Amino acid sequence: MVLEAESKHVEDAIRCGGLAPTKSSCIKNLLSVLLEKRGKLCMEYLREMSIEEVKAELSLLKGIGPKTVSCVLLFNLQHDDFPVDTHIFQIAKRMGWVPGVADVKTTYLHLNQRIPPELKFDLNCLLYTHAFLEGYSSRGGYTQEEDLWESRIAEAAYAAEDVIESYIVDQILARSTNHSSTEFHQGLQSVMEEMDSIKMEVMEIKKMRVKVHLHFIKSPANVSLPRSTQKVTMVGFDDSFYQMLEKIIRGRLDRQIIPITGMGGIGKTTLARNIYVSPLIKDHFDVCGWSTISQEYNAREILRKTLDQVDKDGKGNRGNLREDELGEQLYKYLIGRRYFVVMDDMWNIEAWDRVRRFFPDNQNGSRIVVTTRLSNLASELNYSNGLDMQFLDQATSWNLFSKIVFGKENCPLELENVGKKIVRGCRGLPLSIVVIGGFLSKSERTQENWGFIEENLSSIVNLEDDETCLQILYTSYNNLPVYIKPCFLYMGVFPEDMEIQVSLIIPLWVAEGFLQPIHGKSLEESAEDYIEELVDRNLLLVINRNHYGKLKSFKIHDLLRDVCLREARKLKFLYVLEEQSVPQGINSQRRIGSSFVAYPTPQLLQSLDPSTSRVRSWIGQFPKTLSNNFRLLRVCLSDAIFAEKGSENEDGFLLRLVNLRFYPVAGKDHPFIKIPRSVHFLWNLQTVLLVKVGHDFVFEIWKMPQLRHVMSNPKKRKGAYYVPDPLSREDMVLENLQTLLVVSNLKFGEGLLRRIPNIKALKLYYDENLLSGGDDYCLNNLYRLQKLESLRLNCSEEHTLVGLVRQVSFPNSLKKLTLTNTKLPWEDMKTKIGSLPLLQILRLKDYSFVGSEWETFEDQFSRLKYLLIESCDLECWITDNTHFPRLVHLVLCDLSLLKEIPSSIGDIPTLQSIKLDSCSDSVVDSARRIREEQEELGNEFLQLLIY
């Protein structure tokens, strides 16, 4: 009997469900209360109660929360209730079923009201099974077995998505909530049967894996490391090699961990091997050991392999020792000795935490080198003296390639040009160079053959050596958390070597439904975390960050893009059309990317049946003859998606895309210039890109509750659009709206302020065409937008709106401010801008301020890092280094009247650069004096850039 059983026995019985001690206590307490209150351990009396009575009764019991109550109602009492756990909450948010600001409680209330009673049980079971399968992750790399399982799971998940979204779309298009649910119910049943079948088989596979893993642990492994203990050809890493030797042999006496980080295939292990076998290492250390960690590490094996190498004479029967026994033996052997250990391919800090106590700090210069693909793991090791490996430059890449292909011979002149093109295509990745070099060393050395290889470089690299190159890179993908994998695969849609803008990829991820909600963060903030994690894992290459460290753009290596494309095709997640042909089965793909314009129209029409297409996203050139359905489309990123003019009612086409979330609208030279007023029927629309629209373009946004971003070209004033005032009571509060770029003559009256409470980025344009006096535009109300972080305020050059602009009052939340043609007096800087507590970037352009003198004061610009002053009549700038305590970059452009830069600017401790463009000679001379003074004081890091 559970009530009388010992707690530890109850815990053992329920341990697989997690939180066993807590749940055990709650169960025993519940049974005690039930016995005392009812006289028997039975809860059948709940069947006689109403839903509200059951909720009230169960809520009195300690440890029974709302989710448990809801599960009892649905699964035990067969009431019409819909439990919401973390997974269902995340699905609801990602699919747009609930408002973006909804929490778990609101989601529960919303779904229970919206989901028909007869569908609640089946839909809930389906989503719970979906959660189980979503956690499946292959560990075998590119194998037919793993491909089959992942494909089946993906197919089942897609089928569930299709059934649910088709039902929702049908209801919206029918404008009725009484649409027949028979087909939906049958679809759910079919999907559930397939998912249940997969779930049972996956559970069996997991059991088998556990058995195999246990057998592997018990079996003695071959501890010889033939590859790890041999010197490997290394070109281009001489500096890194000697830099590492310096860190290892010299320095402090305490035991140090020295990480080597970089993406897969960049040469971390090769460098570590050459260090390991170096005579300097052998002579300096008493004992050396090497252990390969890998993704599924085993602490006992790490200890055994290390011990077998440092103590080769005492191997004995270590295969039968426990983890703690091996650790104790290793510790005793290492104590007092100066040791050097390489831990190759570490994937998480837990591997080190499990064994660290067995590596004593002898205060004699012992060293542990860790190779890892994860930059954040290196920081977790609490050591900053590691090595971050970079890509090879072109010259070094060519040297490595030549050594592999020709050995000590020279490259024939007729092959040098095409050879260097091949090397350039490897993008500086040593693994790619080694693989293609090995292939060419065994192939025919002719211009024709090498030309063919240069044109087909990617496929040849991936086919050579049993796809070793892809296998190595695939492990980086496989190790990703489940929730980040689709974000990474999505990178394949962009062309090779493209610089990808963060401002574009994040709205696309949100629209695709990839992001899981994190408490206290918007989906966009979660996306920024995802990108930084991919950077930390060396899967993305940083191209540009802004002046306060935020990532602006990145690239992905071509080989990693190939991993994305291959895995995406396998899962039918994404297919990129790269040839003038359409593959079979394209209709089952979820996303299609395209880079070519001229389509084989008959074949494409035959292959892509819009009425049954599963396509959720189309990115790239869209065939003009295929604009007649795609009812489940979520994302369209194309400059032309409509049928040829007159072939179809354009308004009708757009309004059928009720699932659409990301949409570009083009103006000039586009058949569809005006968004229909009924666009609010696109209930899921989140991001709208306005391309080439004029100032007379009107966008009604007030009946679009999911809207998050409306953007036009921020660099062109002609890109400004007009948003009318909210007038009707039916106009919604746009709680999700974060971005409006660039809005013309926007009025900040009470109605607008209430409807955009969470706006984060605004770019505003005001001209002489104001519809009324400046007071009606209420720029003094801007301070009430307390979540606004980025603001650009631009006035036309011809304006006479000084009265309008002078009333502006900025919110304390601002981090980035750009003013253009505002013609404010410098005295306003102190009262309006200098005291903003979070301001980090300030750009003053084209007479944003007027007057000959600017004097700053203490306790101003406390966090400012970047200051731009461009095109104004400033002559004298009076300041002190304490007035800009954190300034990093100063940029002065087109200041012909300014006499000099205050010398105290050079004394700002954080200043890194001064950039001058079209400034007076006296300003340039003052900047040079500042740099010279700083060099005399020992500051050699201040950059001076003059254009």
N, C-alpha and C positions, 0 to 999 in steps of 0.2 A: 504494500500500500504506500503510495507516494507520500502521504501526510506523515507516516511513521518512519519513512526511510531516512537514512543519513543524508545530509545535504550533499556530500561528495558523490554519493551514488546517483542522485538526481542530476547533479552537474555533469557526470560522465554520460548520462543518457541523452542529454540535450546539448552537449558541447558542440556538435557540428553546426548548430544554429547560431553560435556566437553569444557572447555575454552570459555564459552559463552561470556564474555565481550570482549575478543580479537576478536573472530569470528564475533560478532555483528558489531564491529567497521569496520572490513575489508569488510563485506558485504555492509554496507551503503556507504563506500568509493568507492567500486567497482561500485555500482549502480550510484553514482554521476558522476564518471568519464565516465561511459558508456553513460549516458544521455547527458553529455556535448559533448562528442566526436562524438556520433552517432545520437543524437537527439531522440532516443527512447531506451527503455529498452528491447533490443533484441540482441541475439548473434548468430542468424542463419547464419550470414555472415561467421562464422568460417567454415561452411561446404564446402565453395568454396576454402578453403586454403589447402595447403599441410601440412604434419605433422610438418615440420620444421617451416613453417610460423605460424602455430597455437602455437607452443612452443614460438616463438619469440613474438607474440602478447600477449599471456597470461602472459608471464614473466615480462612484463612491468607494470602489475597491482600489486599494493601493497598488500601483504598478500597471493599472489598466489605462492606456491612453486612447485618444480618439481613433487611431488607426485600428487598434485591436477591437474596439467597440464596433467599428464599421465592418471589420472582417467577420465578427460573430453575426452581425445582422445579415450580411450577404450569404456567407457560406454555411452557417449553421441554422439560421432561422429563415432563410430564403426570403428576406425582405428586400425591397428595392433600394439598395444602398450601394455606393461605389467607393470602396476604400482607396485612399491615396497614400502611397509610400513614396520614398525618394525617387525611385525610378519613374513611376507614373507622373509625379510632379515634373520631373525633367522632360519627359516625353511631351506632356501637355504644353510646357513652355516652348520647347523646340518646334512643335507643330503649330503653335499659334492658337491653341484651343482656349487659352485664358489670357487676360491682359498681361502685358509684360511686367507689371509691378506686382503681380499676384504672388502671395506666399502660399504655403501648403494649406493653411486653413481656408483661404479664399479659393484656392483651386478645388478643394473638396466641395465647397458650396456651389461653385460654378459648374463643375462637371455633373454633380447630382441633379442640378436643375436642367442641364442641357441634354444629357444622355437619356434616351427613352428607356423606361423601366425594363422592357423585355430584352434590352441589349446589354444591361449592366453586368450580368454574370459572365457572359461569353467574352465581352470586351476586357473585363478585368483579368480573367484567366489568360487571355491572349497576351496582355501586357506583362503579366508576371513571368510567363514563359519567355517572352522577348527579353526580359531582364537577365534570365539565366543564360540564354544563348549569346547575348551581347558580351558576356564575360568570357566566352570561349576565345582562346588565342592559341594559334599554332606555335609549335616550338621546333618544327623540323625543317624550316626554311622552304625552299622550292621543291616539294615532293608531290607526286601525283596524289598520294593519300591526303595530305594536308590541303592541297588544292580542292579536292573533292568535298571535304568537310566544310571548308570555308565557303565554297560556292553554294552548297546546300543551305547553310545557315543564312547566307546573304539573300538567297532566293526566297526563303521563308519570311525573312524580315521585310523584303520588298513586297511580297504578296500581302502581308498584313497591312503595310502602309497603303497599298493600292486599294484594298477593300475599304479602309477607313476614309481615305481622302476622296475616293469616288463617291461614297455615300454623302459626305459633307458637300461636295461640289454639286451633286444631283439635287440636294435639298435647297441649296442657295439658288441654283438656276431655276428650280421650280417655284421659288419664293414661297415655300411652304414647309412647315415642320411636321406635316402629316404624310409626308412621302412614304410609300410602302417600304418597310424594312425587311421584307422576306428575303430579297436577294442579298442584302447586307448580312442577315443572319446566316444564310447558307454559306456565304463567302467566309465569314468568321469561323464557322464550323470546319470548313475545308482546311483553312490555314492552321487552326488549332490542332487538327489531327496530324498534319505534317510536322508541326513544331513539337508536339508530344513525342512523335516517333523519333525525331532528331534528338530530343532531350534524353530519351532513354538510351539511345546509342552512344551519345556523348558521355553520359554517366558511366557506361561500361568501359569506354576508352580511358576515362580518367582513372578508373579502378585498375586497369591493366598498366597504365603508366606508373601508378604508385608501386605495383608489384615489380615492374622492370627497374624502377629507381632503387627500390630496396635491394634487389638482387645485385645491381651495380655497386651499391655501397658495400655489400658484404664481399664482393669478389675483389681479389687483389688486382690492382691495375698495373700496367707497365709504366714504370716511373722514369724510364730513359727519355731524354728530351733531345733527340738528334738534331732537330731544327733549331731548338732554343740555344744549343751550346755550340753552334757553328757560326763563324763569321759570315755575314751576308754582304754581297756587293752593295755599297752605299755611296751614292753620288749626290752632292748638293747639300749634305747635312754635316759637313765638316765643322762649321761654326757651332751647330747644335751639339755635336758630339763632344767637342772640347769644352763647350759651356757646361754641359752636364757633368763631365769629368771634374771640372773645377768645383761644382756644387757638391759632388759626391766625396771627393778626396779632401777638400779643404773646408774651412768653415768651422762652425761650432762643434763642440764635443758631444752635445746631447744627441740622442737618436733622432733622426729627421726622416720625414716622409717627403719624397720629391715626386710629384705627379708629372707625367707627360700626357698632354691632352691633344686632341685633334680628331677629325672625322675619320670614319673607317677607310682604310686604304692609303692614309697619308704617310705611313711609315713609322708609327709609334713602336711597334714590336720590332721592326728591323733595327731601329736606333737602339732599343733596349738590348737586343741580342749582341750588337757590336760593342756596347758598353760592357756587357756581362763577360764577354770573352777577352776583353782588353787585358794585356799583361799588367798594365798599371793597376787594374782592379784586383787581379790575382795576387799581385805583390803586396798591395796595401791592406787587404782584408784577410783575416784568419780563415773564414769560411764564407762560401757563397751558395745561394740557393735560388731556384726559379720555380714559380707556381703559376699555372694558368687558372684564372678564376672563372671566367665566362658568365653567361646570364644566370643559369641555374646553378649557383655555387653550392658547394657542400663544405662546411667548415672542417669537418673531419678529414676530407681529402686534401684540403689546403695544407693542414698541419702535417699529414702523413707525407705528402710529396716534398714539402720543404725539409722535413726531418730526414727523409731518405737521401736528400742531396747534400745537406750540410754534414750529416753523419753517415757516410757511405759504408763505414765498417760495422755499424751496429744495427743493420736492418732487421734481422731476426724475424719474429712473427708479428710485425706491427699491424698487419692486416686485420687482426682480431681485437686490437685495442680500441677502447672507447675514445671519444673526442677529448675528454678531460685528461685521460691517461697519455694520449699523444701530445697534448699541449704541455703537460708537466715534463715529459721527456725532452721536448723541444726547448722549453725554458731552461732546464738544467744544463742542456748542452750549450746553449747560447750565452748563459751567464758568464761574464768575465771575458768573453771573446768579442773581437771586433768583427761584425758580420755585415754582409751585403746580400739583400734579398730583392728579387724582382717579382712583383705580383702583376701579371699580365692580364689585360682585358677585364678590369673590374667594372661592374655595372651599378652597384649601389653600396652605400656606406655600411649597410648591415654586414656585408662580407668582412670588412675590416673590424667592425665592432665585435664580431664573434671571436676573433683570434688575437686582437691587439694585446691582451694581457699576457700572452705567451712570448712576446718579443720584448725582452728586458731593455731598459735604458741603462747601459753600462757606463755612460759618460766617457766613451772612448772613440766617438765618431762613427758609430754604426749607422747604416743607411738602408732605407727601404724605398725602392722605385716602384711607382704604381702607374701603369698605362691605362688610360680610360678615354672613351669617346665623350664623356660627360664633363663639361667645364664646371658645372655646379658641384659635382662630386669632389673635384679638386679643391674647391673652396671649403667644402664640408670637412676635409681632412685637416683643416686649420693650418695649412702651410701655404705661403704665398711665393715660395721660391721655386716653383715648378717651371715647366717649359710648355708653351702653347705652340704646336707645330703649324707652320704655314705652308701654303702651296708653293711649289717650285716655280721660279721665274722661267722665262722662255729659254735663256741660255743654259741654265742648269738642266732643264727638262731635255734639251737637245743632247747635252753631254751624257745623260743617263740613257737616253734612247740609243745613241750611237754605240755606247759601251755594250749594251745588251745585243744589238743587232749585228754589229761589226767587230766586237771585241777590240783588238789592238789596231785593226785596220781603219782606214778613213772611209767616210761615206763617198761613193762615186758622185761626181759633180752632177750627172744627169738625174740623180735621185734626191739631191739635197733640197730642192725647192718643194717638191711634193712631200718629202719626209718632214720638213719643218711645218707644213700644213697639218700633217697627221699629228705631230707633237702638239701643235697649238690646239687641236681638237681635244686633247687629253686634259686641257684646262689645269695643268700643273699638278695633277693627282698622280703620285708615284705608282700606285697600284695599276692604274690605267696604262701608264707608260710601260710598265713591266710586262703586262699582259699582251699589249699590242706589239711590243718589241720582241717578245718571245715568239709570237706568231710570225712576224716578218722575218725573223732569223731563220725560219724553216721554210719560207715561201720563195717564190721566184722573184728575183730582183730585177724587175722591169718597170718602166714608167707606167705602162698600161695596168699592170697588176697593182702597183702602189696607188695609182689614181683611183682604181676601183675600191681599194681598201679605204682611201681617204673619204670617198663618198658614202661608204657604208661602215664608218668607224664604229658607231655605237653597237650595231648588231654583231660585228666581229668580236669586239671586246667581250660582249656578253655570252658568245658561243664558245670562245676559246677556253680551254682547260676546264671543261665540264662546268662552265658558268661560275667559276670560282670567284670572279670579280663581283658578280651580282650576289652570290651567297654571302660574301663578307659584308656587303652593304645592306643586305636584307636583314641581317641581325639587328642593325640599328633601328630599322622600321619595326621589326618584330618585338623589340623591347619597349616600344612606346606604350603608354597607357591607352586603353581601348578608346577613350573619349577623344584622344588627339589623333588617332590614326586617320579618320576621314579628312581631317584638316590637312594632314601631310599629303595624302593621296591627291587632294584637290590641286596641289601645286603642279601636277602634270598637265593641267589644262593650259598653262601659260607656255609660250614658245621658248625654245632653248635660249639660254643666256639673257633672258629678259629681266630687267630690273623691275621687281614687283613692288608696288606701292602699298604700304600698310593701310592707307586710307581707302583703298579699293578692296583688298582681300577681306578685311574685317566685316564690312556690310554683306559681302557675298557669303561668308561663313554663317553669319546670323540668319540670312535669308534661307540658306540651305538647311538650317536646323541642326548644325553640327555641335553647337555650344551647350554645355550643361550649365544651368544657373548655379552661381556661387553666392551664398548668403552675404549680403552687404555690397555686392558688386553688380554692375550692369553686365549684359552679355558682351558688350564691346570691351569692357575692362577684363573680363575673362579671356576674351580672344587675345588681348595683349599679353596676358600671362602665358597662353598657349604658344604664341610666337616666340616669346623669350625662352620658353622651355625647349623649343626646337632649335633655337640658337645655342643654348647651353649644351644641347646634345650634338652640336656640330653638324646638324642636318640642314641648316640655312646659313648663308654667308652674309654677314652684315655689310651693307653698302653705305648707308647713311643714317645717322642719328641727328636729332635736333639739338639745340643748344642746352637743353636740360636732360639729355640722355635718352629721350624717347625714340624708339626705332621708327624710321621713316620709310626705308626701303631695304630690300634684300634680294639675293639671288639664290638659286638652287643649282648645285653642280649637275652637269648633264647626266652623269651616271646615276645619281640619286633620282633625277627625273625619270630615267628609264625604270628604276624600281617602282616609282609611283605609277607609271603607265602600265607596267606589266601586272602589278597587283590589282590596279583599278579595273583592267580588262577582265582579269580572272573573276573578280567579284561583280562584274557588270556595273561597276560604280561609275566609270568614266571611260569614254572612247574618244580619242582625238583623231579626226579625219586628217590624214597627212598626205594622202595620195588621191589621184583622180579616179577613185573607185569607192564603192560602198561595200563593206564586208557583210557577209550573211549574219543574221541575228542582231543587226543594229537596232531593231525595234525594241529589244529587251534591255538596252542600255539605259541607265538612269540619267546620265549626263553625256552630252555630245559637245565636243570642242572642234572648231574648224578654223583653218587658216587659209583656205583657198576660196577663190571667188567663183570660178567657172565650174559648175556642177554638172555631172552626168545626170541630167534631170530625169529621164525615164527610169533609170535604175534606182535613183534616190526615192522617187515617188512610189515605186513598187516596193522598196524595202521599208520605207517609213510610212506606215499607215497611221495617220494622226488620230483616227478614232479609237485605236487600241494601243497607241504608243504609251510606254512607261516613262517617256522622257520628262524629267523634272527641270532640266537646265539645258539651255543652248547658249554657248559662248563662242562668238566668232561670226563669220559671214553666214548669213541665213539665206537659204534659197528662196527667191521671191515667189515661186509657185507653190510654196508649202506653208501658207499662212492661214489654213482653214480649220484648225482645231487645237490640238495639243492642250486638252482641257485641264491636265494636271500640272502644267508648266509652273514652276516656282521662280526660276531665274532666267531672264533673258538679257544678255549683254551683247548687243549687236547694234550696228549703226543703221540697219535696215531689216525690218522683220515683216513688213506688210506686203500683201499681194500687189501686183501692178495696179496702177490707178484705175479705178472703175471696175475691177474684177470682183470686188466684194465690199460690203458695207464695213468701213473701217471701225466705226464706233461699235457695231455689233460684234466684230471680231475681238476687240479689246475687252468688252464687257463679259465675254464668255470665259476669260482667263481669271476666274475668281480665286484661283489658288496662287496667283502671281504675287511675288514678294519683292523682287528686284527688277526694275524696269527703266530703260533709257528712253527719253523723249527727245527727238531731234526737231529742230525748227526749220531753218533755212534749207532749201533744196530737198525737203523731205515731204512726202505725200501726206504725212499726218502731223500737222502743226499744232493742232488744238486738242487738249484733253477734254473729253466730254464731261458735262456737269455730273453725270451719273457715275463718275469714276469711283465714288465712294462705295459702290457695290463690290469693288475689289477689296473685300474685307480684310485681306491679309497683306496688302501692300505695305512694305516697310521702307524701301529705299527707291527714290526716283532721281535719276540723273537727267538733267536738262542740258541738252547740247545745242548750241547755236540758237538759243531763243533770244528774242528782243525784249526791250523794256516794257513793251505793251503786252507781253505774255502774262496771262492771268492763271493762277493755279489755286483752285479751291481745295483747301486741305482740311477743313473743319469737321468733316464727317468721316475721317479715316483714322480709326482708333489705334491701329497698329503702326502708323507712320513713325519712322525713326529718323530718317535723313532725307532732306531735299537739297540737292547740290547742283549748281551750275558751275561753269568755268570761273574760278575765283580770280583769275588773272586778267579777265576781260570785263570792263565795265558794261559792255553790251550784253553780257550774260546775266544781268540783273533781271529778275522777274517780280511780278506784283502779287502779293497775297492780300486779298480783301479782308476788311475788318470782320470779325465774328459778330453776326447780328442775331441769328436765330437761337432760341432756347435749345433747339436740336443740335446746335454746334457743340461738339464734344470737347472735353478736357483731354488734350493729347499728352497723356502721361509718359508715353514712350518717346516723344519727339526730342531729339538731342541736337540736330543740326539743321540750320537754314542758311544756305549759301547760294547766291547773293540776292538779297531781297531789296526791292526798290521802294523807297518812301514808306517804310513800315511805321505804323502808329502804335505806340506803347500805352494804349489806354487800359482801363481796368479789365475789359472783356478779354483782351489779348493776354495780359499778364496771368490771368486765372487759367488760361488754356494751354500755356506752355511752361508749366512749373519746373520742368527738369531739363530745360534747354542748356546745352553745354557749349555750343559753337554758333556764333552769329557773324555773318558778314553783311553789312548794310551799305546801301548806296542811296544818297539823297541828291536830288538835282533841282533845277529851277522849276520843274513841273509839279510842285507840291499842290495838292488839291485844296489846301486851306492854309491858314497862318501857321507859323512854326510852333506856336504853343500847343496846337492840337496833336502834335506828334509825340509830346510827353517824353522826351529823351531823359528827363530827370527821373523817370521811373525805372530806368535800366538798373539802378542799384538794387531793386527788389528781386532781380533774377539771381538768387543766391547760389545757383549751381553753374552759372555761366563761367567758363574757364578761358575761352578764346573769343576775342571780339575784334573785328575789323570794321572801322567806320570810315567811309569814303564819301567825299562830297565832290560834285562836279567842279571843274576848274572855273566855270563861269558863275558859280553860285554867289548869292549875297545872303547866306544863311547863318551869319555869325551869331545872331540871336538864337536861332534853333540849336546850334552846336554848343553855345556857352551854357545852356541849361543842363547839359548832359551830366549825369552823376553815375560813376562806375561802381559795380558791386565789388566787395572785398574778396570774392572768390576768383577774380581774374588772375590768370597765370600768363596770358599772352595778349598783347594789345598792339594793334596797328592803326595808325591814324594817317589819313591822306587828305590834303586840301581842307582841313578843318579850320585853319587860320585862327587858332586860339592864341592869346597872349601868353608869354612865358610865365607870367605870374600865376596862371592857372595850373601850372605843373605841380606846384607845392600842394594846392588844395585838392586837385582832382586825381592826380596820378602818383605822386611821390610817396604818399602814405599807404598805398595799396599793399597789404601785408604779404600776399602770395605772388606778386608780379615777378616773372622771371625773364620775359622777353618783351622788349619795347621797341617798336619800329615807328619812327617819325618821318613821314615822307611828304614831299611836295608841299611845302608851306603848311604843314600841319600846325606848326607854331610860327608866329611872326614876332619880330622885334629884334633889336640889335644886341641885347644882353640877356644872358640866362645865369642866374645865381642859384645854386643849390644849397641845401641846409642839412644839418645832422638829423638822424633818425628818419631818413628817407631811403627809398629803394633798398630795403633791407635784404631782399632776396634776388635782386636783379642780376642776371648773368649775361645778358646780351642787350646791347644798346646800339641802334642804328639811327643816325641823323642824316637826312638826305634832302638836298635842294631847299634851302631856306636862307633868310637874310641875316643869320646870326653872325655877329662880329666878335663878341667877347663872351667867353665862357668862364665863369668863376665857380670853382668847386674845390673840394678837398678829397683826399683818398678815403676818409672815413664816411663820406657821403654815398659811396658806392662800395660797400664793404665786401661784396661777393661777385663783383663784375669779372667776367672771364673774357668776353670778346667786345671790342669797341670798333664800330664801323662808321666811317665818315665819308659821305659821297657828295660831290658837287657843292662844296662849301667854299665858294670863291672869296667870300668876304671875311670868313673866320681868320683871325690873326694867328692863333696858336692853340695847341692842345695844352691845358694846364699841366705843369710838370708833376704835380701831385698825383696825377693819374697813374704814373709809373710806379708809385708806391703802394698801389692796391695789391695785396699779397696774392690774390687769386688770378690776376690778369695774365692771360696767355697770349693774346694777339691784339694788334692794332692794324686795321685795314683801311687804307686811304685810296679813294678813287676820284680823280678830277678835283682835287683840293688845291688851295693856294700853295706857293712855294714855302711861305712862312710856316704853314701847318706841317708840311713835310719835314722841314728843318727841325721843328719842335719835336716831332715824333722821333727823329733820329737822335736828338739829344737825350730823349727819355730812354731810348734803347741803350745808348752808350753809358748813361748813368747806371742803369740796371746791370750792365755787364761788369762795370767797375765794382759794383756791390756783390758780384758773384751770381747774379741771376742771368743765366745763359739761355733760358727757356722762353723768353719773351720774343714772339715773332712780330716782325714788321713787314707788312705786305703793301706795296705801292703800285698803283696802276695809273 
